[in-house]
Amino acid sequence: MLQDLITQLWVKITGQRINFTQTPWLEGIVGDTAIIDKSYIDRLATQYQYEVVTNEQGSGLIEDFSIFRFTAEEYARLHPQIIDFYTHTSDYNVEIWCEWKGVFKPFGVLLGWLFSKRLQQLNMPTNTISLAKGLESEIIKLKSANHTVWTIWYRKIKQTGETLFSGIYTHTYLPSQDKTLFKVVFPLPNGNATVLLNQEIMADGSLFLQSNGKKFGETGFYFYVTNHKGKHWAKFVSALHESIHIYVDKDEVVRTDHNFSFYGIRFLQLHYKMG
């Protein structure tokens, strides 16, 4: 599609050539050339002979929190229900509310019309009534020899059947911060969108993730494109930031406030209830 070609050309012109031997933290799954939905999962499973395991009891986005090397004091402070959610995500039901802010709502409509609804990826509705009946949430593991290679959180709107997000949840070591960080990859045609998030355990035991980097090589939002001939490009979008606050409320329910901002102005707010 023309929209995809323009976006990929923008990444190539305004971004930079990369080599995964120098930037391994950007390597991730590449989407198919058209619709994303679950097609790339089937392709990967066939191509690499992975076993596909969906919503296995007790399966989580993260299998072992020790990869983040929190101190003993930090780990003891982190609320155990937050750990349980991340390590046993398939045991939770997920509800979501969203709000596009003010002048940005027309942008949400345009984004949906040009990309999201067609690709079935990053598909946040502007008509939030469609979210009232909840989400279908699947934790999909691609395994090789009983070892998890990729963990995919596939979320679909029950009322419309449309894919909301289809993201690969993993981690990576980022040299600029000398630490292992949360990494989320959203496959797109001939590339992906990758978000690197710094993590901080707050005084109240909540978990705060944010992509607040200012330049290439730091946390933040990256568009990646390949031509499948060994050439790769990445564009760091310095104006776009994301924050995720996971906490347990007074009723012992796990909740998340998920905010997106552009040049410091919040344009989209999501709220999740996980129970």
Protein Blocks (a to p, Z undefined) as FASTA:
>chain_A
ZZlmmmmmmmmmmmccddfklmmmlgccdddfbdfklmmmmmmmmmnopacdehiehiaf
bfblklnopafklmmmpcfklmmmmmmmmmpccddddddehjlmmmmmmmmmmmmmmnop
aiacfblmlmmnopadddddddeehiafbdcdddddfklopafbdcdddddddfklopac
dddddddehiacdddddddddfkopacdddfbfbehiacddddddehlopacddddfkbc
cdddddddfkopacddddddeehiafbdcddddZZ
